[in-house]
Amino acid sequence: MTTKSVCVFCGARAGTQPKYTEAATEMGHMLAQESWRLVYGAGDVGLMGTVARAAQEKGGETFGVIPVHLVNLEIGKTDLTHLVITETMHERKKVMFMNCDAIVVLPGGAGSLDEFFEVLTWRQIGLHEKPIFLLSTDGYWQPLMSLMQHVVDHGFADASLLDTIQVVPDVRVLSSQLHMAFA
């Protein structure tokens, strides 16, 4: 059986709510306990660093991808199982995507939204069938889902687009959904 890999997109900041860091820690622990490899942005800051350190605490495999221009800014984590340094942000996203079986987006900012919309667009146009999950800690992604509904309501996307996004409230539910996706 092949090891499953989960790409986690999330903030290079911790955010304002301790619940975000708690969920990121729980996410890293869960991935390691399930023997699923973490694929992420290779930073050691914010929620990114929290997920990776938590996975490592439990002996999890980590695959980090960081563009050369962010190595210092995001404090590139060099003690990962695998580390890839890319030339561009686009290449970073591509390498992360190509090395995963599912995508999970934790709370984050513009970078996380960019990553989410890129994989969502790729799915919409038929380039992949990988599941996309929004871990909506404390309802964080509800405004995004309202926007997505607005886009559909105004005829700029088919309603089927909403079916490609699975919103989960916590890591426990996410784990269950990933098990179903990987079955």
C-alpha positions in Angstrom: 0.0 0.0 0.0 1.3 3.4 -1.0 1.7 6.2 1.6 -1.0 8.8 1.2 0.1 12.4 1.1 -1.9 15.4 2.2 -1.0 18.9 1.0 -1.7 21.5 3.7 -2.0 25.2 2.6 -2.1 27.6 5.6 -1.0 30.8 7.0 2.6 31.9 7.5 1.2 33.7 10.5 -0.6 32.2 13.5 -3.7 34.5 13.2 -5.5 36.1 16.1 -7.2 33.1 17.6 -5.4 30.4 19.6 -7.9 27.9 18.1 -6.0 28.2 14.8 -2.8 27.1 16.3 -4.5 24.3 18.2 -6.1 23.0 15.0 -2.8 23.2 13.2 -1.1 21.2 16.0 -4.0 18.6 15.9 -3.6 18.4 12.1 0.1 17.6 12.3 -0.4 15.0 15.0 -3.3 13.4 13.0 -1.3 13.2 9.8 1.6 11.4 11.7 -0.7 9.1 13.6 -2.4 8.1 10.3 1.0 7.6 8.6 0.0 10.2 6.0 2.8 12.4 4.7 2.5 16.1 5.2 3.2 18.1 2.0 3.4 21.8 2.8 5.2 25.1 2.1 8.4 24.3 4.2 8.2 27.4 6.3 8.9 27.3 10.1 6.6 30.3 10.9 2.9 30.6 11.6 0.5 27.8 11.1 2.9 26.3 8.6 5.6 25.7 11.1 3.1 24.5 13.7 1.7 21.8 11.4 5.2 20.6 10.5 6.6 20.6 14.0 3.5 18.7 15.3 3.8 16.1 12.6 7.5 15.7 13.4 6.7 15.4 17.2 4.8 12.2 16.4 7.3 10.8 13.9 5.5 11.9 10.8 7.0 12.2 7.3 7.3 15.8 6.0 7.8 17.0 2.5 8.4 20.8 2.3 8.5 23.0 -0.8 9.7 26.6 -0.7 10.8 29.1 -3.3 14.3 30.4 -2.9 13.1 34.0 -2.3 11.2 32.9 0.8 13.8 30.7 2.5 14.8 33.6 4.8 11.4 35.3 5.2 9.5 32.1 6.1 12.5 30.6 7.9 12.8 27.5 5.6 12.6 24.4 7.7 15.7 22.3 6.9 15.1 19.3 9.2 12.2 17.9 7.1 12.2 14.4 5.6 12.3 15.9 2.1 13.0 19.6 1.2 12.6 21.0 -2.3 13.7 24.6 -3.1 12.0 26.0 -6.2 12.7 29.1 -8.2 9.1 30.5 -8.2 5.9 30.5 -6.2 4.1 28.8 -9.2 6.6 26.0 -9.2 6.2 25.6 -5.4 2.4 25.1 -5.8 2.9 22.7 -8.7 5.4 20.6 -6.8 3.2 20.5 -3.7 0.2 19.6 -5.8 2.0 16.9 -7.8 3.1 15.2 -4.6 -0.2 14.9 -2.8 -3.4 12.9 -2.8 -5.6 15.4 -1.1 -5.6 19.1 -0.3 -6.5 20.7 3.0 -6.6 24.5 3.5 -6.3 25.7 7.1 -6.9 29.4 8.0 -4.6 31.7 6.1 -4.3 34.9 4.1 -3.8 35.9 0.5 -1.2 33.1 -0.1 -3.5 30.4 1.1 -6.4 31.8 -0.9 -4.2 31.9 -4.0 -3.2 28.2 -3.4 -6.9 27.2 -2.8 -8.2 29.0 -5.9 -5.4 27.5 -8.1 -6.2 23.9 -7.1 -10.0 24.6 -7.3 -9.6 26.0 -10.8 -7.6 23.0 -11.9 -10.3 20.8 -10.5 -13.1 22.8 -12.2 -11.4 22.5 -15.6 -10.9 18.8 -15.2 -7.1 18.7 -14.5 -7.5 16.6 -11.4 -10.0 14.8 -9.1 -8.2 15.2 -5.8 -10.4 16.1 -2.8 -10.2 19.7 -1.6 -11.0 20.4 2.1 -11.4 23.6 3.9 -10.7 23.2 7.6 -13.0 25.9 8.9 -11.8 26.3 12.4 -14.3 28.4 14.3 -16.2 29.1 11.1 -13.1 30.8 9.5 -14.0 29.9 5.9 -17.7 30.7 6.1 -17.3 34.1 4.4 -15.4 32.3 1.5 -18.2 29.8 1.1 -20.7 32.7 1.0 -18.7 34.3 -1.7 -18.5 31.0 -3.6 -22.4 30.7 -3.4 -22.6 34.3 -4.6 -20.5 33.4 -7.7 -22.8 30.5 -8.4 -25.9 32.5 -7.8 -24.8 35.1 -10.3 -24.0 32.6 -13.0 -20.2 32.8 -13.0 -19.8 29.1 -12.0 -22.0 26.0 -12.1 -23.4 24.8 -8.8 -21.3 21.6 -9.2 -18.3 23.7 -8.3 -19.5 23.8 -4.7 -19.5 20.0 -4.6 -15.8 20.0 -5.2 -15.1 21.8 -1.9 -15.7 19.9 1.4 -15.9 22.2 4.4 -15.1 20.5 7.7 -15.4 22.0 11.2 -12.5 20.2 12.9 -9.6 17.7 12.5 -11.7 14.8 13.7 -14.2 15.2 11.0 -11.4 15.9 8.5 -9.7 12.6 9.4 -12.9 10.7 8.8 -13.4 12.4 5.4 -9.9 11.7 4.4 -10.3 8.0 5.3 -13.3 7.9 3.0 -11.5 9.8 0.2 -8.5 7.4 0.4 -10.7 4.2 0.5 
